[in-house]
Amino acid sequence: MTTTPTPERAKAPRKKRAEKGVRITERDILLLQRACRYGALTIPMLQHTVARREVLDMFGNLTGETVALHRSTIHEQVHRLVRAGALETSDGPSNVIRPRNLPALLVPTRGGYDLAGTELTYKRPALATLLHTLSVAQMGLRHEADDWEVVTDRQVRSDIQQWRSERERARRAKEPVPQVPQDADWIATETDNGSLRGGALSGARGPRTHAPDLIIKNAAGERNAVEVELTAKTVADLREVMKAFASTGKYRRVIYYCPTRSIAARVANAANERGTELAERVTVRKFTPLYGTGCFL
């Protein structure tokens, strides 16, 4: 008679320094860094994305037993980070204002940003854009699970702000103002005429820019833009964004995730208006929110 071996837990990661008497592991730090990069996460979101991949990598299959093992691990990680003061408690400021139909938000504290070692600064998610924040995080984690390198909009906007600050410094010093970096993940939506000379006419802020919700890159060097379109933009706003995408070759594809057919149709129409070249690069996919649902089995 043959028996099915019980899945073994993965080797425990090396312990990191203690925070408030709590021993933090390297995997805890990885979870915390993800929360900082996306702004807010939920446990169901992690279970549907990167945790699913981790279960497959560790155990080779998805069964009730393997999922239960990993699910308890995620809860243990979150509990440690909350005890260490790195994540908000369930009655923290972000969770107090969250809609009651959402599970607890995993939002880093100021101390959490310090512990994560990120260059991003502390910022609580805004209630008005919370669902968009969670939706972008869900798709970012899904692409991470599929082996894409993901650059979040928070990271891109931080890069833009640093560039604008350098322009302001150069303007004050009457030095040549830095142009839009050629290797930037973001794009300028108008000509940068202000970078030719230093001084008062240099245009300190520079041209308007567009930061996609996500930038995803693979090992082959392919770079794609990802947009999560939960609500229908005006025709004028969509045209402006499509104009920006049409003007650059930075992205091999532009992937839109839309929850409804009407929003998807509006996006597709705006891409078609810009011509065949852009329309062939724009892909519209169905978005289904999973950040508030149960486990993935």
N, C-alpha and C positions, 0 to 999 in steps of 0.2 A: 504494500500500500504506500502510495506517495503522499506526501504532505506539502502544502504550500508554505515556504519559509516566511516567517514574520518579517516585514520590512524593518530594517535597522535604522536608527536615527543617524543622520550625517554626523561626521566628526565635529565635536564642539569647536567653534572658532576661538581663536586666541582672545583672552580677556584684555580689555582696555582699562584705562585708569578709572578709579572709582569717582562717581559724582554723587555727592551727598550720601556717601556710604553705599551706593549702588554700583555693582560691578557691570560696566558697559562693555558689550562685545563689539567686534568689528562689524558684524551683521546689523547690530543695533545702530551703529553709526551710518551704515549704508541706508537703512530705512529713514533715519533722521535727515540725511542729505537729500534724499528724494522728496521728503516733505518740505524742505527748504526750497528746492528747485521748483516745485509745483505750487507751493503756497498752502495747500491743504490736501489731505488724503482721507480715505475711509478704509476700514478693515475689509469690507466686502470688495472694494475696488482692488486692493492688493491681492485678494484671493482669486479674483477673476483674471488677473494679468500675470505679474511676475511670480506670484506664488504658484500658479498653475505650472509655469515653466520649471520652477524649482522642484516641484513634486516629481515631474517627469524626469528631470535630470538626476534626482536622488534615487527614485524608486523604479523608474521605467514605466509606470502605469498610474492611472487615476482610479483608485478604489476608495471605498468609504474609509478604510483603515489608514491608507497613506495620506488622504486628505485630512483626516482627523489629527494625525500626528503633526502635520505642518500647520494646521489651523491653530492648534494649541501653542505652537512655537511663535506665531505672529502675535497672539494675545500676550504671551510672556514678554516679547520684545517691547510691545507698546506699554505694558505695565511697568517695565524697568525704566523706560524713557520718561514716563509720567512721574514715577517716584523720584527720578533724578532731576526733575524740574525742567526737562528738555522739551516736553510736549505739554500742551494745556491739559488741565483736568477736565472732566466731563461738565463741570460747572464753571469753566473758564470763560472769558469774554466772548470768544468766537462761538462756543457751544451754547451760550445763553441765548444768542440771537438767531441761531440756526433754525430753519423750519423743522417742525416736530416730526415730519415724515422722513427725515434724514437721520442716519446713525451718527454717532459721535464723530466729530471732526478731529483729525490728527493734525494739529496746527503747532508749529514750533514756537517756543517762547524766545525771548531775547537771549537767554542762556543757551537755548537749543541751537541758535545760529552760531554762537561762539563755539559750542562743543562740536558742531558739524564742520567747522573750519572753512565755511563758505565765504565768498566775497559778497554775497547777497546780504542785504540788510533786513532787519525785522520788519514785517508788515502783516497785519491781520487781514484776512480775506474780507472784502466788502460784501455786505448782504445783497446788494443790487446785482452783483456779478458772481455770486457764489456758485450758482449752477454751471456757469460757463467755466469757472476755475476748476470745478470738479470734473467737468466733461473733458477739458483739455488734459487734465492729469490722467484721466482714464485712458485716453488715446495715446498719451505719451508712454505710459506704463505698458500698454499693449504693444507698442512698437519696440520698447526695450526688451520685452519678452521674446520678440521676433529677431533679436540681435541687431537692432538698429541703434546707432548712437543718437541720442536725443538732446537737442538744445531747446530749452523751454523759452517761452516768451519773456519770463522774468529775467533770464540770463541775457537775452537779446536786448531788452530794454535797458538793462544795466550797462551793456556795451555802448549803446547809443548815448546814454547819459554821460559816460566817461568821455566819449568823443566830443560831445557838445561842451563839456567842461574844459577840455583841452583847447577847443576853438576859442572859448572865452578867455582863457589864460593867454593864448597867442595874440588875440585882439588887443588885450590890455597892454601887452608888451610890444605892440606894433610889429609883430612878427608875421610871416606867412601863415595863413590858417590851414590846418590839415584838411585835405579833401576827404571825401567818402572813401574809406579803405576798400581796396579792390577785393580783398578776401573776406569782407564782412558778410555775415549771414543775413543781415537785413538789407533793405534796398531803399534808395532815395526815390521819391515820387516826383521830383522836379530837378531841373538842372542846378548844379552847385556853382553858381556864378560868383559866390562870395569868397572863394578860396584862392583867388588869383593874387590878391594883395592883402597886406596887413593893414591895421588901422581901423578907423571908425566905420568905413564902408565895407568891411570884410564880411559882414553877415555872420555875427557870432554864433547864432544858433544853427545856421546852415539850412539846407533844404528840408522840406518835410520828408518824413521817412515812413516806411511801413514795416512792422515786425510781424511776421506770420505767427500764429499761435504756437507752432512747433516747427523746428527744422530737424529733419531726420537724415542721417548719413549712414552708408554701409561701408563694408571693408573695401569695396571696389571703387570708392570715391564718389558714388552717386549721392547727390544732395537733392532732397525734395522738401517742398513747403507743405505744411498741413494746416488747414483752417477748420475750426469747429463752428458751424453756423447754426446756432440754436433758434434764432429769430431772423425774420426776413429783413435784410438791409434795404434801404431805399434803392431805387434803380440808379440814382446818381452816385451813391456811395459804392455800389457794386462796380459800376463802370470805372470809378477812380481806382479801385483795387485791381481790377483786371488790366487797366492801362499800365499800372506799375508792374504786374507780372509779365505783361507782354513786352515790356521794355528791357527785360533782363534775361540773360541766359544762365543765371545762377542755379536755377532749379530745373532739374530734368522733368519733374512732374509737380503739379499743384493738386493736392488731394483735399477735397472738401467732404466733411462729414455732416450730414443734414438729417434731422429727425423726421421730416415730413416730405412728401412728394412735391408740394407746392414750393417749399424753400429750395429743394434740389433743382426744380425746373427753372426757378429764377436765376440760380447760380449758372446753370448750363446755358441759359439764354444770354446772360451777360458775357460769358466766355465766347460764345459763338459770334457775338457782335464785334469782338476784337479780331476776328478772322480765324482761318483754319489752323494756322500754326499754334496759336494759344489753345484753341478748342481741343486740339489733339493732345495737348499736355495736361489739360484739366480733367481730373477724374472725380466724379461725385459718388459717394458711398453712403449707405444707410448708417445712421448713428442710433444706437440703443443704449440708454443710460443704465449702467450696472453698479453705480457707486452706492446705491441704497438697497440692493437686493442681497439675497443670501449667498451661501457658498456655491461654488461652480459645479457641483455634482447634483 
